């Protein structure tokens, strides 16, 4: 009997020790295990760069307001959208313009294109407290009583409905009252076409202006038929070529179908094909010139090896009477279209 009691006592002590050990382990690891999705994943190292605000680039805007009876302009890079009927205009408390906006409860937001960039950069570099900036832009008064820049491709007149203050900033919550757009930046439905408008963007970390890029696909429709892929920058061995083609009259219509197909697929799927633009002579439509631009020699080699180009080549050999390829050199490389404003 005594031996049985001793055995039970020892077993109970072991059980208590085991429970205490489990409790200690639980106390040392209170964080729940987070699941990760390993499906189709590849390991990619990311570096923690701190609490850096990285929502850039943003549209560059020139805000217009009346301050002490005189028009003033100010570049604002911190704007945002709140719902579908409000925008945010965030401005440092040190700005001269803020007081005028607080008094009138009105402002205009003018988008900037390349043509007005130099003047916009100027009004962002000097203070209205020391410099009269009222005549920098030609302007008129909008229906809501705010100054509207004539050269801006799109301007919104706004009422200030609230001011949310944070450390060092006045954040103006605005309702859009009127929107004015130049006719040449509207689509067939009368809506802004940002491919035509091409607003300048502002990158705060590098203090740089960036041009709006090309459309790379339709939202919620990428799997069906993206309109154009993102493009590579022009390299030192890039190719600019004029292809002069004479087509037999009886094959002209069929040839144009092949040419349209290879051009559309190449621009849509090949990052290194920058331009493929075909024109016909008015007096002799069988004479066709194609401007071809490739980002590099490698991009060109990949293009001529592609399935769609080989289909075009084999399908049109018997349609072409003559072919002349002429590589070109830019007279002024600085005038070449790119995605960054220097």
PEPE-V468895 format. One record per helix or strand of 3 or more residues. SS is the DSSP state (H for helix, E for strand). FROM is the first residue (numbers start at 1). TO is the last residue. If there is no record, write none. Layout:
ss->{SS/SS}
from->{FROM/FROM}
to->{TO/TO}
//
This chain:
ss->{H/E/E/E/E/H/E/H/E/E/E/E/H/H/E/E/H/E/H/E/E/H/H/E/H}
from->{2/61/70/79/86/97/106/114/139/147/154/169/183/194/201/208/222/239/249/273/287/297/307/320/333}
to->{28/67/76/82/92/104/111/123/141/149/166/181/185/197/203/210/225/247/269/280/294/305/319/327/335}
//
